[in-house]
Amino acid sequence: MTWTAPETEFAGGSTAADERTMLAGYLAWHRSVLLQKCAGLTGEQLAQRTVPPSTLSLLGLIRHMAKVERIWFRERFAGEPVERLHPGTDVDFDELDPSRAREEYERLVEEVRLADKILADASLEDTFTHNGEVFSVRFLHLHMLQEYARHNGHADLLRERTDGATGA
């Protein structure tokens, strides 16, 4: 039986809340947008590179965002000694295996869950140091928002070229 990415609900984000609630809500929304762009597609469809000569694919974006979630939240902020996902330049996008799409999708969902768990008790003012530079949890939210926003734009184009689906 061929696996297809599940339907997902869009996470909500408040338009009138405290800063922490808004940042977390919009990060959750952007995460859900990427998953929604993948909903209903098979591993083969997720791995399609539909905008040549780019090597971008929805599966590559899933792999990339799982790696980014792990690096920023677990490795850098929490200091967990975790193995780096897809080490090397562009490996996230270049070494695709459609038969592992479900595993890659579930890895992203798990990395998001772990990131949210790590952030549950963190203040926006909490900091960590990486390469001699101090970063805050507020920065983490903003960085991840821009990372997802940029890649969700890519996902829009990839999905439309895959099967014509458009929308949030």
Disulfide bonds with the S-S distance in Angstrom:
none
